[in-house]
Amino acid sequence: MNYSQLLTFLAPETLVVLATLAVLFVDLTTLRDESARTRMQWGAWLTVLGCVAAGVALFISPQATSAGYLDGMLVISPLSQMVKAVLLLLTIGTALLSRDAKFTEHAGEYFALLLLATAGMMFLVSTENILLIFVALELLSLCLYVLTAFNKRNIKSAEAALKYFLFGGVSAAFLLFGLSLIYGLSGELNLPAIAAKLSRNPADPLLLVALVMVAIGFGFKVAAAPFHLWAPDAYEGAPTPSAAFIASGSKVASIFILTRVMVVGFAGAEGSGAWQHFGHGWVPLLAVAAALSVVIGNVAAIAQSNVKRLLAYSAIAHAGYALLGVIGGNAMGIGPVLYYAITYGVTALGAFAVVALVEESAGDCKLTDFAGLSRRSPTVAICLLVFMLSLAGIPPLAGFFGKFYVFAAALKTGPGSLGLLWLVVLAIAMSAVSLYYYLQVLKQAFVVASPDAQPIKVNATSLAVLLVLAAAVVLLGCFPRLLLERLITGLVMNSP
């Protein structure tokens, strides 16, 4: 093995880990006697610096590994490099939103966990080895459990983290057992090699059990129903920047690896999700999960008075929409689902950024706390309008084209067949339902008068992050092919 070549390939991840050590070192030595606010600001900028350095390394390092390199443990392609760049940008956004946060005095540990979670996500999207997939997924998950519990002043934070951890531990057991069955059936750890072996006997009962267990494990990671019960409490109880990171970066990475495992690793074992013609495989499993997610997520969100819980149920619904793209199961299906995941991640981060500002001003983030936002901070209210309408799928914003592309991909799962029309019609109907609760938030912001019309103070950094995110949502909506064509090009270059 050429270790210098391996280090070159892993330069971005290495720089993120070095940034983790640097944040801890500076916080525990130079800044030890400084105020918590100063330490948070230094930690945020060091995190941004580490992510920028890793981003530069992405463009300098080789853009692709050779076929069969390390038996699939490290698979670098233009597509994975693009996804890693998005993950780094979402981490930068989260770090900047955390800069003036007051939920913890342990600044070094907070940003170190944020960077370690980013490293886990980057490894996750750079491998086709099921063992490394599990290890990277657990590195990400363990960091998220602790980030959820970081607000020691709020008992809900500890409760949310405990629920998240317990559900996560059970789902990890299901995933590990399912992957062990896959290895036992195929004798392979590499996803393409697994597909070649499993396609010879797709009706094997043990394979069906393995598919169910893997679907359960990944269903938890993307918060798809009925494995979503941790999400509302975790989003509400976690510090808002942590919830933003869970809803954005980890969602993008989880959807990416779910797509890769199903489409690449289980090729030939798709089955059928057509109405009244269900066939054994992973497609019907994801079709049922998608249907449950869009119904439960959208209907339950209507009853929420806390905006963070509302966004949690919205995330469950959006996991269902993303699963439609995964079911697409071809190059034209993978491109749209990645477009959807990336644009959703950007939009969710922006929505939580607005929630953080309102929460800091009002002390909570109930619907009534958003009353009069358009008069207290017009710029923030306009950004909220962009994010909410994009989540609802209103043209010409990015959310509309994300849904359009995944719906079209689901309809093309079978040549000349509209067998998944039932699922697409259900998703469209539930998307219409979602407009109601998004408009409830906007009604408070633009129509309802605030009893306390005090203006919301927004620092220049947070305002810049909000404006950039809102501009990205508008730009990717008006010119969706800017991103989609690059994703499809990366898929073509990644295909053997």
Secondary structure, DSSP 8 states (H G I E B T S, - for coil): --HHHHHHHTHHHHHHHHHHHHHHHHHHTTTTTS-HHHHHHHHHHHHHHHHHHHHHHHHHS-S---TTGGGGTS---HHHHHHHHHHHHHHHHHHHHTTT--S-S-HHHHHHHHHHHHHHHHHHTT--BHHHHHHHHHHHHHHHHHHHT--TT-HHHHHHHHHHHHHHHHHHHHHHHHHHHHHHHHS--BHHHHHHHHTT-TT-HHHHHHHHHHHHHHHHHTT-TTS-THHHHHHHHS-HHHHHHHHTHHHHHHHHHHHHIIIIITTT---EEETTEEESSHHHHHHHHHHHHHHHHHHHHHT--BHHHHHHHHHHHHHHHHHHHHHH-SHHHHHHHHHHHHHHHHHHHHHHHHHHHHHHHHSS-BGGGGTTHHHH-HHHHHHHHHHHHHHHT-TTSHHHHHHHHHHHHHHTSSTT--TTHHHHHHHHHHHHHHHHHHHHHHHHHHTS--SS-------HHHHHHHHHHHHHHHHHHHSTHHHHHHHHHHHHHH--
